[in-house]
Amino acid sequence: MPTLRVIQMLKCDVYTDTARVNEKDRIDKSDNRIPEGRVCNVSANRKHRLLSLRGDQESSGTVRLDDISRGSSGLDLQEGESYDFEFRQVWWLGQVLWAWRASHPAYRISARVGVLSAVLGMMGLILGLIGLCISLQN
């Protein structure tokens, strides 16, 4: 678990549910590197939050977080303080949850439309199979 100092997120990345971490510090608890852009369960200060991990070429030993991720509704961290961080990659359900709960409306709306489309597609498939079974019985 890397110990990282919390600093302010770049203005262009605010409200994108991302954390900027240098490649050297972007490792899981087994010391495997986490590729840039992966959604991870980020744990610190006994709290956790789903964030997309992006690179930070400017500084090592730091993590850049916006006010939402850093604040009391997020990880409850103080800017300028150092904390032990744990990064754990999530599977597709975690990625959908990340987008579903995203601060940015583009991510949030896209995820909700995608889930609605999948549900309607499954309903269509089930109704089609029922219709096929009924027609084959006659």
C-alpha positions as CSV (number, residue, x, y, z in Angstrom):
1,M,0.0,0.0,0.0
2,P,1.6,3.3,-1.1
3,T,1.6,6.2,1.3
4,L,0.6,9.2,-0.8
5,R,0.1,12.9,-0.1
6,V,-3.3,14.3,-1.1
7,I,-3.2,17.4,-3.4
8,Q,-5.8,19.3,-5.4
9,M,-7.1,17.9,-8.7
10,L,-6.3,19.8,-11.9
11,K,-9.2,22.1,-12.9
12,C,-9.8,20.1,-16.1
13,D,-10.4,16.9,-14.1
14,V,-12.8,18.2,-11.5
15,Y,-16.1,16.2,-11.3
16,T,-14.9,13.3,-13.4
17,D,-14.6,10.8,-10.6
18,T,-10.9,10.2,-11.3
19,A,-7.7,10.2,-9.2
20,R,-4.4,11.2,-10.7
21,V,-1.6,8.9,-9.5
22,N,2.0,8.6,-10.9
23,E,2.6,5.2,-12.6
24,K,5.1,4.2,-9.9
25,D,2.5,4.6,-7.2
26,R,-0.4,3.1,-9.2
27,I,0.0,-0.5,-7.8
28,D,-2.3,-3.0,-6.1
29,K,-1.6,-4.8,-2.8
30,S,0.3,-7.5,-4.7
31,D,2.6,-4.8,-6.2
32,N,1.1,-5.3,-9.7
33,R,0.9,-2.1,-11.8
34,I,-2.6,-0.9,-12.6
35,P,-3.0,0.4,-16.1
36,E,-4.1,3.9,-16.6
37,G,-7.8,4.5,-16.9
38,R,-8.9,1.4,-14.9
39,V,-11.8,1.8,-12.4
40,C,-10.6,0.9,-9.0
41,N,-12.0,0.7,-5.5
42,V,-9.7,3.3,-3.8
43,S,-9.5,2.8,0.0
44,A,-8.0,5.3,2.5
45,N,-8.8,6.5,6.0
46,R,-11.1,3.5,6.4
47,K,-13.4,4.6,3.6
48,H,-13.6,3.6,-0.1
49,R,-14.8,5.1,-3.3
50,L,-14.9,4.0,-6.9
51,L,-12.5,6.1,-9.0
52,S,-10.9,5.9,-12.4
53,L,-7.1,6.0,-12.0
54,R,-5.3,8.2,-14.4
55,G,-1.6,9.1,-14.7
56,D,0.2,12.1,-13.2
57,Q,3.5,12.9,-14.8
58,E,4.2,16.0,-12.7
59,S,4.5,14.5,-9.3
60,S,5.4,11.2,-7.6
61,G,4.2,10.2,-4.1
62,T,1.0,12.2,-4.5
63,V,-2.6,11.5,-5.4
64,R,-4.7,14.3,-7.0
65,L,-8.4,14.2,-5.9
66,D,-11.2,16.7,-6.4
67,D,-13.4,18.1,-3.6
68,I,-16.1,15.5,-3.9
69,S,-13.7,12.5,-3.7
70,R,-11.6,14.1,-1.0
71,G,-14.4,15.5,1.1
72,S,-16.7,14.1,3.8
73,S,-19.0,12.5,1.2
74,G,-16.0,10.7,-0.3
75,L,-12.8,9.5,1.4
76,D,-12.8,12.2,4.1
77,L,-9.2,13.3,3.5
78,Q,-7.4,16.5,4.2
79,E,-5.4,18.2,1.4
80,G,-1.7,18.2,2.1
81,E,-1.9,15.2,4.5
82,S,-0.4,11.7,3.7
83,Y,-2.5,8.5,3.9
84,D,-2.1,4.8,3.1
85,F,-3.9,4.1,-0.1
86,E,-5.1,0.7,-1.4
87,F,-6.1,0.3,-5.1
88,R,-8.1,-2.7,-6.2
89,Q,-9.3,-3.1,-9.8
90,V,-13.0,-3.8,-10.2
91,W,-14.8,-6.0,-12.7
92,W,-17.6,-4.9,-15.1
93,L,-20.2,-4.5,-12.4
94,G,-18.0,-2.1,-10.5
95,Q,-17.4,-0.2,-13.7
96,V,-21.1,0.1,-14.3
97,L,-21.6,1.3,-10.6
98,W,-18.8,3.9,-11.1
99,A,-20.6,5.3,-14.1
100,W,-24.1,5.0,-12.6
101,R,-23.0,7.1,-9.5
102,A,-20.7,9.5,-11.4
103,S,-20.6,13.2,-10.7
104,H,-20.4,14.0,-14.3
105,P,-23.8,13.8,-16.0
106,A,-22.4,12.5,-19.3
107,Y,-21.1,9.3,-17.6
108,R,-24.1,8.9,-15.4
109,I,-26.7,9.3,-18.2
110,S,-24.8,7.0,-20.6
111,A,-24.6,4.3,-17.9
112,R,-28.3,4.5,-17.2
113,V,-29.3,4.4,-20.8
114,G,-27.0,1.5,-21.3
115,V,-28.5,-0.5,-18.4
116,L,-32.1,0.4,-19.6
117,S,-31.2,-0.8,-23.1
118,A,-29.8,-4.1,-21.7
119,V,-32.9,-4.7,-19.6
120,L,-35.2,-4.0,-22.5
121,G,-33.2,-6.2,-24.8
122,M,-33.4,-9.1,-22.3
123,M,-37.2,-8.6,-22.0
124,G,-37.5,-8.7,-25.8
125,L,-35.4,-11.9,-25.9
126,I,-37.6,-13.5,-23.3
127,L,-40.8,-12.5,-25.0
128,G,-39.5,-13.7,-28.3
129,L,-38.6,-17.1,-26.9
130,I,-42.0,-17.4,-25.3
131,G,-43.6,-16.6,-28.6
132,L,-41.4,-19.1,-30.4
133,C,-42.3,-21.9,-27.8
134,I,-46.0,-21.1,-28.2
135,S,-45.9,-21.2,-32.0
136,L,-43.9,-24.5,-32.0
137,Q,-46.5,-26.2,-29.8
138,N,-49.3,-25.5,-32.2
